[in-house]
């Protein structure tokens, strides 16, 4: 009897308006560790009211730092999809991540054409919505803050065949995008999941020796 196939984390890139899947970039190997930082958003010390010390303005600023490793010698073609072209090394996987933080060539060309016609486009170019998937309980809309790539080995054509990628992302909340946006709905599901897990912790005050009085 064979065991279940281990779940792999990674990124799903969505059309920010329609919510359809544009691209999926799985981690080749699930990360050994993930560093998370949550910064509460309090009212601040200058509010003038001591009762404000416990008030929260909104969701915390939450960031994830992930180290992912990729190795071309161990790449597996996606189910139903083509294998990476011979000699391309890791260019496909790395480019799939790098293009998520840059406007497309078509978008840049359009902006240049509009500028040449004297037309100023008010809205900046909109990127796909990255969704970080770390298991069934963490499906997070995020914004990529940093993408550091260390290429560690190459083939004879100088195509990278082994690389370590460090990604820093910030979770998008309803304060960033509103309640009607796809990212807002994903964030609410994530927060509701945390609240359900928190409710499972039911220790009494005596567990830590606390007595009110």
Rosetta blueprint (number, residue, H / E / L):
1 X L
2 X L
3 X L
4 X L
5 X L
6 X L
7 X L
8 X L
9 X L
10 X E
11 X E
12 X E
13 X E
14 X E
15 X L
16 X L
17 X L
18 X L
19 X L
20 X L
21 X E
22 X E
23 X E
24 X E
25 X E
26 X E
27 X L
28 X L
29 X L
30 X L
31 X L
32 X L
33 X L
34 X E
35 X E
36 X E
37 X E
38 X E
39 X E
40 X E
41 X E
42 X E
43 X L
44 X L
45 X L
46 X L
47 X L
48 X L
49 X L
50 X H
51 X H
52 X H
53 X H
54 X H
55 X L
56 X E
57 X E
58 X E
59 X E
60 X E
61 X E
62 X E
63 X E
64 X E
65 X E
66 X E
67 X E
68 X E
69 X E
70 X E
71 X E
72 X H
73 X H
74 X H
75 X L
76 X L
77 X L
78 X L
79 X L
80 X L
81 X L
82 X L
83 X L
84 X L
85 X L
86 X L
87 X L
88 X L
89 X L
90 X L
91 X H
92 X H
93 X H
94 X H
95 X H
96 X H
97 X H
98 X H
99 X H
100 X H
101 X H
102 X L
103 X L
104 X L
105 X H
106 X H
107 X H
108 X H
109 X H
110 X H
111 X H
112 X H
113 X H
114 X H
115 X H
116 X H
117 X L
118 X L
119 X L
120 X L
121 X L
122 X L
123 X L
124 X L
125 X L
126 X L
127 X L
128 X L
129 X E
130 X E
131 X E
132 X E
133 X E
134 X L
135 X L
136 X L
137 X L
138 X L
139 X E
140 X E
141 X E
142 X E
143 X E
144 X E
145 X E
146 X E
147 X E
148 X E
149 X E
150 X E
151 X E
152 X E
153 X E
154 X E
155 X L
156 X L
157 X L
158 X L
159 X L
160 X E
161 X E
162 X E
163 X E
164 X E
165 X E
166 X E
167 X E
168 X E
169 X E
170 X E
171 X E
172 X L
173 X L
174 X H
175 X H
176 X H
177 X H
178 X L
179 X L
180 X L
181 X L
182 X H
183 X H
184 X H
185 X H
186 X H
187 X H
188 X H
189 X H
190 X H
191 X H
192 X H
193 X H
194 X H
195 X H
196 X H
197 X H
198 X H
199 X L
200 X L
201 X L
202 X L
203 X L
204 X L
205 X H
206 X H
207 X H
208 X H
209 X L
210 X L
211 X L
212 X L
213 X L
